[in-house]
C-alpha cells in the first residue's frame, strides 16, 4: 500500500472532495486515485482533476491508505462483496453514504478503521457543512485527519453518531430549504416589478450575506434580526407576516421530518 487517498465512486461529492483536497494542498494530484464504473465519468475526472482514475475498485483499495466510500447506499453490499478481504487494519475507511451506520460498516469491514461522514451539497462550491463520527477502532489522529480533509471544502464538526440523523435534517437537507427561500424571495421581487435575474441575484446574495454575518460575528441570529428591525418599520411588518404564516415552525418541522426519514432509511441498511 502506497498511502494514496482513494475514492470508490467518483460522483459529484467525490469530485468536490478531490478538488478541495488538491486545491487546499492537503495532498497532491499524484496522491489521489478514483474508482468509477462509468467510462465517460472516468474520462471527465481524469481530464478536469488530473488524478489517477480506474475502473477497478480493487486497485483503489490496494494502493490506498485512506479510502472514501462514495457510492449509493444500495450498492454497498455489491461493491464490498467484490473487494473481498482486500481491506486491512491499515486502511482508514471514510463513508459518505447517507443512512449507513457504523455498525453496518464495521460488520462489513471488521479489520479497518471506519469513520462516517455527513457532508452536504455546497461541498461542490467549497462551502460544505459536514459532520463526522468515529468508529470503534478509529483513533484521535484519524479524526484529526478526517477533519482536515473535510475542512478543505468547508467546515466540519465531530458529533456522536446518534446525532447524524439530525445533521442530515439540518445541514444535509438544509440547502434545499435555502434554495426554496431564495426562489420564493425572488418570486416576491418579481411580483413587485424587479426583473427575474436581478431579483434572484439579490435574494441569493441576501441569504449569503446574512449567513456570513452570523459566521463572522458569532452574534445570535435573533440579535441580528432585531438590528434590522426598526420600530414600526418595514422589516417588522414583514416579520409579522412570516410569523403568522408559521414559517419558523415549518422550518423546524422540516428539519425534524428529514431527520426522522434519515433514521427510518438507516434501519434498512
C-alpha positions as semicolon CSV with decimal commas, in nm:
position;residue;x (nm);y (nm);z (nm)
1;X;0,000;0,000;0,000
2;X;0,146;0,334;-0,114
3;X;-0,051;0,569;0,106
4;X;-0,277;0,723;-0,157
5;X;-0,622;0,869;-0,089
6;X;-0,870;0,656;-0,281
7;X;-1,231;0,710;-0,381
8;X;-1,470;0,427;-0,462
9;X;-1,722;0,616;-0,670
10;X;-1,641;0,944;-0,843
11;X;-1,972;1,131;-0,843
12;X;-2,029;1,498;-0,766
13;X;-1,947;1,475;-0,396
14;X;-1,627;1,281;-0,460
15;X;-1,530;1,527;-0,731
16;X;-1,577;1,820;-0,492
17;X;-1,374;1,650;-0,219
18;X;-1,090;1,569;-0,458
19;X;-1,087;1,925;-0,590
20;X;-1,077;2,065;-0,236
21;X;-0,803;1,831;-0,118
22;X;-0,581;1,926;-0,410
23;X;-0,663;2,298;-0,419
24;X;-0,604;2,333;-0,044
25;X;-0,277;2,138;-0,068
26;X;-0,395;1,865;0,169
27;X;-0,248;1,629;-0,089
28;X;-0,108;1,631;-0,442
29;X;-0,286;1,509;-0,754
30;X;-0,045;1,219;-0,762
31;X;-0,169;1,109;-0,417
32;X;-0,529;1,055;-0,532
33;X;-0,689;0,766;-0,717
34;X;-1,058;0,734;-0,801
35;X;-1,253;0,422;-0,898
36;X;-1,551;0,475;-1,127
37;X;-1,753;0,222;-1,328
38;X;-1,873;0,463;-1,598
39;X;-1,611;0,533;-1,863
40;X;-1,736;0,883;-1,959
41;X;-1,718;0,984;-1,593
42;X;-1,366;0,838;-1,564
43;X;-1,256;1,043;-1,863
44;X;-1,414;1,358;-1,718
45;X;-1,248;1,317;-1,376
46;X;-0,908;1,243;-1,528
47;X;-0,930;1,543;-1,761
48;X;-1,068;1,801;-1,517
49;X;-0,892;1,699;-1,196
50;X;-0,574;1,539;-1,326
51;X;-0,585;1,246;-1,084
52;X;-0,548;0,874;-1,149
53;X;-0,875;0,705;-1,242
54;X;-0,952;0,337;-1,278
55;X;-1,248;0,112;-1,344
56;X;-1,111;-0,140;-1,095
57;X;-1,211;-0,068;-0,734
58;X;-0,971;-0,338;-0,612
59;X;-0,683;-0,128;-0,745
60;X;-0,806;0,168;-0,542
61;X;-0,806;-0,035;-0,220
62;X;-0,470;-0,199;-0,290
63;X;-0,279;0,128;-0,333
64;X;-0,463;0,349;-0,082
65;X;-0,425;0,415;0,288
66;X;-0,743;0,622;0,308
67;X;-1,049;0,507;0,114
68;X;-1,366;0,713;0,070
69;X;-1,680;0,506;0,010
70;X;-1,875;0,738;-0,220
71;X;-2,127;0,504;-0,382
72;X;-2,503;0,494;-0,337
73;X;-2,603;0,306;-0,019
74;X;-2,793;0,041;-0,215
75;X;-2,470;-0,052;-0,395
76;X;-2,265;-0,101;-0,078
77;X;-2,306;-0,478;-0,044
78;X;-2,222;-0,548;-0,406
79;X;-1,923;-0,315;-0,409
80;X;-1,771;-0,452;-0,090
81;X;-1,861;-0,805;-0,192
82;X;-1,636;-0,767;-0,497
83;X;-1,349;-0,638;-0,287
84;X;-1,344;-0,939;-0,055
85;X;-1,075;-0,922;0,209
86;X;-0,866;-0,650;0,049
87;X;-0,939;-0,405;0,331
88;X;-0,693;-0,443;0,619
89;X;-0,617;-0,288;0,956
90;X;-0,400;-0,035;0,772
91;X;-0,698;0,121;0,596
92;X;-0,889;0,424;0,718
93;X;-1,230;0,396;0,551
94;X;-1,448;0,709;0,530
95;X;-1,811;0,660;0,432
96;X;-2,014;0,946;0,288
97;X;-2,314;0,718;0,228
98;X;-2,631;0,852;0,390
99;X;-2,800;0,622;0,638
100;X;-2,530;0,352;0,652
101;X;-2,442;0,308;1,019
102;X;-2,104;0,250;1,176
103;X;-2,225;-0,092;1,296
104;X;-2,307;-0,189;0,938
105;X;-1,975;-0,061;0,807
106;X;-1,772;-0,229;1,079
107;X;-1,960;-0,552;1,020
108;X;-1,858;-0,544;0,654
109;X;-1,506;-0,414;0,724
110;X;-1,408;-0,582;1,053
111;X;-1,037;-0,513;1,027
112;X;-1,043;-0,149;0,917
113;X;-1,082;0,181;1,099
114;X;-1,409;0,342;0,993
115;X;-1,544;0,698;1,001
116;X;-1,893;0,800;0,895
117;X;-1,936;1,144;0,738
118;X;-2,242;1,353;0,653
119;X;-2,131;1,622;0,405
120;X;-2,371;1,844;0,211
121;X;-2,417;1,964;-0,145
122;X;-2,237;2,303;-0,115
123;X;-1,924;2,090;-0,092
124;X;-1,933;2,146;-0,470
125;X;-1,851;2,515;-0,418
126;X;-1,613;2,463;-0,122
127;X;-1,879;2,572;0,129
128;X;-1,984;2,242;0,285
129;X;-2,117;2,199;0,638
130;X;-2,010;1,847;0,740
131;X;-2,030;1,632;1,049
132;X;-1,850;1,307;1,119
133;X;-1,846;1,024;1,372
134;X;-1,562;0,786;1,456
135;X;-1,600;0,410;1,457
136;X;-1,483;0,196;1,747
137;X;-1,135;0,141;1,602
138;X;-1,076;0,493;1,470
139;X;-0,814;0,694;1,656
140;X;-0,789;1,059;1,757
141;X;-0,536;1,103;1,478
142;X;-0,787;0,954;1,234
143;X;-1,044;1,210;1,349
144;X;-0,795;1,493;1,302
145;X;-0,713;1,369;0,954
146;X;-1,078;1,346;0,854
147;X;-1,143;1,696;0,988
148;X;-0,852;1,834;0,787
149;X;-0,981;1,674;0,468
150;X;-1,339;1,790;0,520
151;X;-1,228;2,143;0,602
152;X;-1,070;2,159;0,259
153;X;-1,427;2,202;0,129
154;X;-1,595;2,390;0,415
155;X;-1,643;2,339;0,788
156;X;-1,661;2,012;0,982
157;X;-1,759;1,908;1,334
158;X;-1,726;1,576;1,512
159;X;-2,052;1,454;1,667
160;X;-2,188;1,139;1,824
161;X;-2,332;0,907;1,562
162;X;-2,680;0,933;1,716
163;X;-2,683;1,298;1,603
164;X;-2,606;1,228;1,237
165;X;-2,974;1,186;1,151
166;X;-3,036;1,532;1,295
167;X;-2,738;1,663;1,098
168;X;-2,897;1,515;0,787
169;X;-3,218;1,702;0,864
170;X;-3,036;2,029;0,927
171;X;-2,733;2,067;0,700
172;X;-2,776;1,761;0,478
173;X;-3,121;1,861;0,354
174;X;-3,081;2,226;0,451
175;X;-2,953;2,357;0,117
176;X;-3,289;2,262;-0,034
177;X;-3,467;2,475;0,227
178;X;-3,238;2,766;0,141
179;X;-3,294;2,724;-0,233
180;X;-3,668;2,727;-0,172
181;X;-3,631;3,050;0,025
182;X;-3,417;3,208;-0,248
183;X;-3,673;3,111;-0,512
184;X;-3,962;3,245;-0,304
185;X;-3,785;3,573;-0,228
186;X;-3,702;3,608;-0,597
187;X;-4,068;3,550;-0,680
188;X;-4,157;3,825;-0,434
189;X;-3,920;4,062;-0,606
190;X;-4,066;3,977;-0,946
191;X;-4,415;4,031;-0,804
192;X;-4,309;4,382;-0,709
193;X;-4,156;4,456;-1,052
194;X;-3,790;4,357;-1,020
195;X;-3,651;4,170;-1,325
196;X;-3,605;3,795;-1,256
197;X;-3,227;3,785;-1,295
198;X;-3,178;4,084;-1,069
199;X;-3,432;3,955;-0,817
200;X;-3,267;3,611;-0,793
201;X;-2,922;3,766;-0,754
202;X;-3,044;3,997;-0,477
203;X;-3,223;3,711;-0,299
204;X;-2,923;3,476;-0,313
205;X;-2,676;3,746;-0,206
206;X;-2,906;3,843;0,081
207;X;-2,902;3,489;0,223
208;X;-2,526;3,466;0,166
209;X;-2,468;3,798;0,340
210;X;-2,687;3,711;0,636
211;X;-2,513;3,376;0,679
212;X;-2,169;3,536;0,656
213;X;-2,269;3,793;0,917
214;X;-2,355;3,519;1,168
215;X;-2,044;3,315;1,091
216;X;-1,807;3,613;1,102
217;X;-1,950;3,788;1,410
218;X;-2,078;3,496;1,618
219;X;-2,377;3,708;1,713
220;X;-2,704;3,521;1,778
221;X;-2,930;3,541;1,469
222;X;-3,214;3,672;1,687
223;X;-3,000;3,972;1,781
224;X;-2,915;4,044;1,420
225;X;-3,285;4,019;1,331
226;X;-3,353;4,290;1,589
227;X;-3,076;4,507;1,442
228;X;-3,252;4,502;1,104
229;X;-3,599;4,558;1,253
230;X;-3,667;4,924;1,328
231;X;-3,968;5,009;1,549
232;X;-4,276;5,048;1,333
233;X;-4,068;4,987;1,019
234;X;-4,081;4,778;0,704
235;X;-3,894;4,474;0,835
236;X;-4,103;4,418;1,147
237;X;-4,416;4,440;0,930
238;X;-4,273;4,169;0,705
239;X;-4,170;3,953;1,001
240;X;-4,525;3,966;1,133
241;X;-4,643;3,808;0,806
242;X;-4,381;3,531;0,835
243;X;-4,475;3,459;1,196
244;X;-4,847;3,447;1,115
245;X;-4,768;3,202;0,830
246;X;-4,580;2,976;1,069
247;X;-4,252;2,991;0,877
248;X;-4,040;2,941;1,189
249;X;-4,234;2,630;1,294
250;X;-4,238;2,499;0,937
251;X;-3,858;2,513;0,913
252;X;-3,821;2,340;1,248
253;X;-4,067;2,076;1,129
254;X;-3,872;2,031;0,806
255;X;-3,554;1,951;0,998
256;X;-3,746;1,705;1,215
257;X;-3,914;1,534;0,917
258;X;-3,586;1,493;0,732
259;X;-3,411;1,360;1,043
260;X;-3,685;1,106;1,106
261;X;-3,676;0,991;0,742
262;X;-3,299;0,952;0,769
263;X;-3,341;0,740;1,078
264;X;-3,602;0,527;0,900
265;X;-3,379;0,474;0,597
266;X;-3,086;0,388;0,823
267;X;-3,278;0,094;0,967
268;X;-3,288;-0,061;0,619
269;X;-2,911;-0,060;0,580
